[in-house]
Amino acid sequence: MRLSYIQSGLWLLMLAAVQFALFPLFVGMMFQEKFILGAIEWGGLLPQTPGNWQLIFWIQALVCVAGIPMLAKFYYPQMGEDIKKIFAGENPKVLKIAMLSGFSLFVAWEAIAIGCWLIPAGVVVGFFLIYPILTTLGAWKFWGYRPHQTRITAMTIVTIGSLFALKVPAIFAATAIQGFLGILAAIVGGIAFSSYLLLTYRGTRSLHPLPFSAIALGTLLGFASLSLILPLPGIAISMPLWELPRLMVGSLILGILALVGYAFTAYGILLAGVTRGATAIACVPALFVLFGSILIQDFLDLKQIFALVIVILGLLVLITEPMVRQDWYD
């Protein structure tokens, strides 16, 4: 029973990683026209500005919040009752954890976006990948889940493979201060995402993943709305009105990808444990490169192919590790 739970959780986490890898590909197409599968020309809907980044972020958060009740209708009909009880004060600690989880996710997204404006995305993702290590250390500190050799081996292999898959230019910042701020934003994003994983794991042990995700994503939407409404410098939306129908279709796709990714992450972490979850999701950069080569013909070089092989080996180590420990949550 324990083995089946862990394996189910790992498969959910890997499916979540697939969604998270597809997400930035579609975001990129929103700003720059691409040929999908070499045949379908699509994209270039918006100019690439900070305000438009915020708009897409807000729309995908809105679609996630709207989609959670639809999932609950089929998989957890009593979600509404659980949320009412939480807001009525039945379990204030879980409410705080869920809201902190949503805020951590908001900080992670904003930090990654800021980092990508300052330095190349490959460098940002490279520093962002500190989160599996931080998550493992956090699980050890808070719950005593001491990482054993097999888990550390899998994490190291997957992280190194993902780093090798990235394309990083020799000079990645116009000035030293720009490079420093971009790296700092990436590290903040990694810390925030690690916090999101740890808080989600803690919260879903007391509350079903769907109502927990509903509260977390509602918090995310709230902060995303604030960032869009507040008169911050450079946050002006520039959108051609004739692109609105295609923008809505693209945003719907992004929202569905994000919703499935978050829901699978919450379920997967609950079943497989937070350290396995962090390691499985660390394969996202490698999957991003792989799907880019398939969908938009961004061809792989030899180094990237080698990196994908490394990631696959790391995931195999994670899946086939001995799962006979007393506490199967670790």
KOLSETOR-407454 format. One record per residue (C-alpha): residue number from 1; x, y, z. Coordinates in steps of 0.05 Angstrom, whole numbers, plus 5000, padded with zeros to 4 digits. Layout:
<sites>
SITE   num     xx     yy     zz
SITE   NUM      X      Y      Z
...
</sites>
This chain:
<sites>
SITE   num     xx     yy     zz
SITE     1   5000   5000   5000
SITE     2   5056   5048   5018
SITE     3   5093   5032   4954
SITE     4   5031   5044   4911
SITE     5   5019   5111   4945
SITE     6   5090   5135   4933
SITE     7   5091   5111   4861
SITE     8   5023   5144   4847
SITE     9   5049   5208   4878
SITE    10   5112   5207   4836
SITE    11   5073   5198   4772
SITE    12   5028   5256   4790
SITE    13   5090   5299   4805
SITE    14   5121   5281   4738
SITE    15   5056   5299   4703
SITE    16   5059   5365   4741
SITE    17   5130   5375   4716
SITE    18   5104   5364   4644
SITE    19   5052   5419   4654
SITE    20   5103   5466   4685
SITE    21   5151   5453   4627
SITE    22   5097   5467   4574
SITE    23   5075   5531   4610
SITE    24   5136   5575   4594
SITE    25   5135   5550   4522
SITE    26   5064   5577   4513
SITE    27   5081   5641   4550
SITE    28   5138   5652   4501
SITE    29   5091   5641   4443
SITE    30   5044   5694   4471
SITE    31   5100   5745   4460
SITE    32   5134   5716   4398
SITE    33   5104   5681   4338
SITE    34   5126   5609   4329
SITE    35   5111   5550   4283
SITE    36   5081   5493   4324
SITE    37   5104   5426   4298
SITE    38   5133   5463   4239
SITE    39   5064   5473   4209
SITE    40   5017   5517   4251
SITE    41   5037   5590   4258
SITE    42   5013   5619   4323
SITE    43   5032   5671   4375
SITE    44   5060   5742   4378
SITE    45   4995   5767   4411
SITE    46   5027   5818   4458
SITE    47   5088   5862   4462
SITE    48   5137   5835   4514
SITE    49   5130   5887   4569
SITE    50   5128   5880   4646
SITE    51   5054   5901   4645
SITE    52   5036   5846   4596
SITE    53   5075   5795   4637
SITE    54   5031   5816   4696
SITE    55   4968   5811   4654
SITE    56   4984   5739   4633
SITE    57   5002   5721   4705
SITE    58   4936   5749   4729
SITE    59   4894   5714   4676
SITE    60   4926   5645   4690
SITE    61   4913   5656   4765
SITE    62   4840   5674   4749
SITE    63   4831   5612   4706
SITE    64   4861   5569   4762
SITE    65   4813   5596   4814
SITE    66   4754   5588   4767
SITE    67   4775   5517   4749
SITE    68   4784   5490   4820
SITE    69   4708   5484   4833
SITE    70   4701   5445   4768
SITE    71   4753   5395   4790
SITE    72   4721   5391   4859
SITE    73   4653   5375   4828
SITE    74   4681   5309   4803
SITE    75   4736   5292   4853
SITE    76   4717   5325   4919
SITE    77   4645   5351   4922
SITE    78   4650   5373   4995
SITE    79   4704   5424   4980
SITE    80   4656   5483   4991
SITE    81   4637   5457   5060
SITE    82   4710   5448   5079
SITE    83   4727   5520   5058
SITE    84   4667   5547   5097
SITE    85   4690   5511   5160
SITE    86   4761   5537   5151
SITE    87   4738   5609   5143
SITE    88   4690   5601   5201
SITE    89   4751   5590   5246
SITE    90   4751   5514   5252
SITE    91   4825   5508   5234
SITE    92   4858   5577   5231
SITE    93   4928   5546   5227
SITE    94   4913   5511   5161
SITE    95   4882   5576   5134
SITE    96   4946   5613   5149
SITE    97   4989   5558   5118
SITE    98   4946   5558   5054
SITE    99   4950   5634   5048
SITE   100   5025   5634   5060
SITE   101   5032   5579   5007
SITE   102   4995   5622   4957
SITE   103   5037   5683   4975
SITE   104   5101   5643   4968
SITE   105   5080   5621   4898
SITE   106   5065   5693   4880
SITE   107   5135   5715   4904
SITE   108   5167   5658   4865
SITE   109   5132   5677   4800
SITE   110   5148   5751   4808
SITE   111   5221   5737   4825
SITE   112   5229   5693   4764
SITE   113   5196   5746   4719
SITE   114   5242   5801   4746
SITE   115   5303   5756   4739
SITE   116   5285   5741   4666
SITE   117   5280   5815   4651
SITE   118   5350   5827   4678
SITE   119   5389   5766   4655
SITE   120   5377   5707   4607
SITE   121   5325   5655   4629
SITE   122   5377   5600   4629
SITE   123   5417   5635   4683
SITE   124   5354   5649   4723
SITE   125   5332   5577   4722
SITE   126   5402   5554   4740
SITE   127   5402   5593   4805
SITE   128   5328   5578   4816
SITE   129   5346   5504   4820
SITE   130   5371   5513   4891
SITE   131   5300   5497   4913
SITE   132   5306   5420   4915
SITE   133   5364   5428   4964
SITE   134   5328   5479   5006
SITE   135   5265   5436   5007
SITE   136   5304   5375   5029
SITE   137   5338   5414   5085
SITE   138   5271   5444   5106
SITE   139   5238   5375   5109
SITE   140   5297   5351   5152
SITE   141   5292   5410   5200
SITE   142   5216   5412   5208
SITE   143   5197   5339   5205
SITE   144   5262   5301   5215
SITE   145   5262   5270   5146
SITE   146   5337   5260   5141
SITE   147   5357   5252   5067
SITE   148   5388   5184   5053
SITE   149   5440   5168   5001
SITE   150   5393   5145   4945
SITE   151   5351   5208   4950
SITE   152   5412   5253   4949
SITE   153   5439   5216   4889
SITE   154   5374   5224   4850
SITE   155   5369   5298   4868
SITE   156   5441   5311   4847
SITE   157   5434   5274   4781
SITE   158   5368   5309   4762
SITE   159   5394   5379   4782
SITE   160   5460   5371   4745
SITE   161   5424   5345   4683
SITE   162   5375   5403   4684
SITE   163   5432   5453   4690
SITE   164   5468   5421   4631
SITE   165   5405   5426   4589
SITE   166   5403   5502   4595
SITE   167   5433   5549   4543
SITE   168   5473   5604   4577
SITE   169   5510   5658   4538
SITE   170   5582   5675   4558
SITE   171   5562   5747   4576
SITE   172   5493   5747   4608
SITE   173   5485   5818   4636
SITE   174   5497   5888   4610
SITE   175   5526   5912   4677
SITE   176   5551   5879   4740
SITE   177   5494   5907   4782
SITE   178   5443   5881   4732
SITE   179   5475   5812   4735
SITE   180   5475   5814   4811
SITE   181   5402   5835   4816
SITE   182   5381   5782   4766
SITE   183   5417   5727   4804
SITE   184   5389   5753   4870
SITE   185   5318   5750   4840
SITE   186   5330   5678   4818
SITE   187   5354   5658   4887
SITE   188   5294   5692   4920
SITE   189   5249   5654   4871
SITE   190   5282   5588   4891
SITE   191   5272   5603   4965
SITE   192   5199   5623   4954
SITE   193   5184   5561   4912
SITE   194   5216   5516   4965
SITE   195   5172   5550   5017
SITE   196   5111   5537   4973
SITE   197   5127   5463   4969
SITE   198   5140   5456   5044
SITE   199   5077   5495   5063
SITE   200   5035   5455   5013
SITE   201   5060   5390   5042
SITE   202   5046   5413   5113
SITE   203   4977   5439   5095
SITE   204   4953   5380   5055
SITE   205   4966   5334   5113
SITE   206   4910   5370   5150
SITE   207   4865   5391   5093
SITE   208   4847   5357   5027
SITE   209   4891   5382   4969
SITE   210   4833   5413   4930
SITE   211   4806   5461   4983
SITE   212   4877   5476   5004
SITE   213   4895   5493   4932
SITE   214   4832   5535   4925
SITE   215   4853   5579   4984
SITE   216   4925   5582   4962
SITE   217   4907   5600   4890
SITE   218   4855   5651   4914
SITE   219   4911   5685   4953
SITE   220   4955   5682   4892
SITE   221   4900   5715   4850
SITE   222   4891   5769   4903
SITE   223   4965   5789   4902
SITE   224   4967   5783   4826
SITE   225   4907   5831   4822
SITE   226   4942   5881   4869
SITE   227   5005   5879   4827
SITE   228   4963   5894   4765
SITE   229   4921   5949   4796
SITE   230   4974   5988   4835
SITE   231   5007   6044   4795
SITE   232   5076   6013   4795
SITE   233   5129   6041   4747
SITE   234   5132   6004   4680
SITE   235   5068   5963   4693
SITE   236   5027   5989   4635
SITE   237   4987   5940   4593
SITE   238   4996   5945   4518
SITE   239   4948   5900   4480
SITE   240   4920   5905   4409
SITE   241   4844   5897   4415
SITE   242   4840   5853   4352
SITE   243   4883   5801   4387
SITE   244   4834   5794   4445
SITE   245   4800   5729   4420
SITE   246   4867   5694   4410
SITE   247   4892   5722   4476
SITE   248   4833   5691   4512
SITE   249   4846   5623   4480
SITE   250   4920   5626   4497
SITE   251   4905   5648   4569
SITE   252   4855   5591   4577
SITE   253   4909   5541   4555
SITE   254   4959   5573   4604
SITE   255   4908   5572   4661
SITE   256   4891   5499   4649
SITE   257   4965   5480   4648
SITE   258   4978   5518   4712
SITE   259   4916   5490   4747
SITE   260   4933   5418   4730
SITE   261   5005   5430   4751
SITE   262   4987   5459   4819
SITE   263   4934   5406   4833
SITE   264   4980   5349   4814
SITE   265   5036   5379   4856
SITE   266   4991   5384   4918
SITE   267   4967   5311   4910
SITE   268   5035   5285   4891
SITE   269   5071   5317   4950
SITE   270   5019   5289   4997
SITE   271   5028   5218   4970
SITE   272   5102   5215   4954
SITE   273   5132   5264   5004
SITE   274   5160   5334   4996
SITE   275   5233   5316   4982
SITE   276   5214   5267   4926
SITE   277   5167   5321   4900
SITE   278   5222   5373   4897
SITE   279   5268   5325   4861
SITE   280   5215   5304   4810
SITE   281   5197   5377   4793
SITE   282   5270   5394   4785
SITE   283   5268   5360   4717
SITE   284   5225   5417   4689
SITE   285   5283   5454   4654
SITE   286   5303   5390   4618
SITE   287   5231   5376   4598
SITE   288   5224   5448   4574
SITE   289   5284   5438   4528
SITE   290   5256   5372   4503
SITE   291   5186   5399   4488
SITE   292   5217   5460   4455
SITE   293   5253   5415   4407
SITE   294   5189   5376   4391
SITE   295   5137   5433   4389
SITE   296   5175   5492   4360
SITE   297   5236   5457   4329
SITE   298   5286   5488   4377
SITE   299   5336   5434   4360
SITE   300   5379   5402   4414
SITE   301   5455   5401   4413
SITE   302   5496   5342   4437
SITE   303   5505   5372   4507
SITE   304   5430   5379   4516
SITE   305   5416   5308   4492
SITE   306   5468   5283   4542
SITE   307   5434   5325   4596
SITE   308   5366   5294   4581
SITE   309   5396   5225   4588
SITE   310   5425   5246   4656
SITE   311   5357   5271   4679
SITE   312   5322   5207   4657
SITE   313   5374   5166   4697
SITE   314   5362   5210   4758
SITE   315   5287   5200   4754
SITE   316   5296   5125   4747
SITE   317   5337   5126   4810
SITE   318   5282   5165   4845
SITE   319   5226   5118   4821
SITE   320   5263   5053   4837
SITE   321   5293   5073   4904
SITE   322   5278   5025   4961
SITE   323   5211   5046   4991
SITE   324   5209   5006   5054
SITE   325   5222   5060   5106
SITE   326   5179   5065   5167
SITE   327   5153   5135   5151
SITE   328   5132   5134   5078
SITE   329   5118   5209   5077
SITE   330   5192   5228   5078
</sites>
